[in-house]
Amino acid sequence: MEKINIRKEGLSLIEEYLNVMVKIQELYDVIFNTASEGFKVRRQQAAKPVRNRS
């Protein structure tokens, strides 16, 4: 019976670990998407011709 409890605890820890990893991946995705949008905006701004104010 003790081995079963130890295995259940081990599985519980693995489940918690996987949940944390999923949250980290979600945060990484948000950061990546935000950075990609920022680069896209910068690229568009850099591609616009500069107007002469003469």
C-alpha positions as CSV (number, residue, x, y, z in Angstrom):
1,M,0.0,0.0,0.0
2,E,2.9,2.3,0.8
3,K,4.3,1.9,-2.7
4,I,1.0,2.9,-4.2
5,N,0.9,6.1,-2.2
6,I,4.5,6.9,-3.2
7,R,3.6,6.4,-6.9
8,K,0.5,8.6,-6.5
9,E,2.6,11.3,-4.9
10,G,5.1,11.0,-7.7
11,L,2.4,11.2,-10.4
12,S,1.0,14.2,-8.6
13,L,4.4,15.9,-8.7
14,I,4.8,15.1,-12.4
15,E,1.4,16.6,-13.1
16,E,2.3,19.8,-11.2
17,Y,5.6,20.0,-13.1
18,L,3.8,19.6,-16.4
19,N,1.2,22.3,-15.4
20,V,4.1,24.7,-14.6
21,M,5.8,23.9,-18.0
22,V,2.5,24.6,-19.8
23,K,2.2,28.0,-18.1
24,I,5.8,28.8,-19.0
25,Q,5.2,27.9,-22.6
26,E,2.1,30.1,-22.6
27,L,4.1,33.1,-21.3
28,Y,6.8,32.4,-23.8
29,D,4.2,32.5,-26.6
30,V,2.9,35.8,-25.3
31,I,6.4,37.3,-25.2
32,F,7.3,36.0,-28.6
33,N,4.0,37.3,-30.2
34,T,4.5,40.7,-28.6
35,A,8.1,40.9,-29.8
36,S,7.1,39.8,-33.3
37,E,4.5,42.5,-33.5
38,G,7.0,45.1,-32.3
39,F,9.5,44.1,-34.9
40,K,6.8,44.1,-37.6
41,V,5.8,47.7,-36.6
42,R,9.5,48.8,-36.6
43,R,10.1,47.2,-40.0
44,Q,7.0,49.0,-41.4
45,Q,8.2,52.3,-39.9
46,A,11.7,51.8,-41.3
47,A,10.3,51.1,-44.8
48,K,8.4,54.3,-45.0
49,P,10.2,57.0,-46.9
50,V,11.5,60.0,-44.9
51,R,9.9,63.3,-46.0
52,N,12.1,66.3,-46.7
53,R,11.0,69.4,-44.8
54,S,12.7,71.8,-47.2
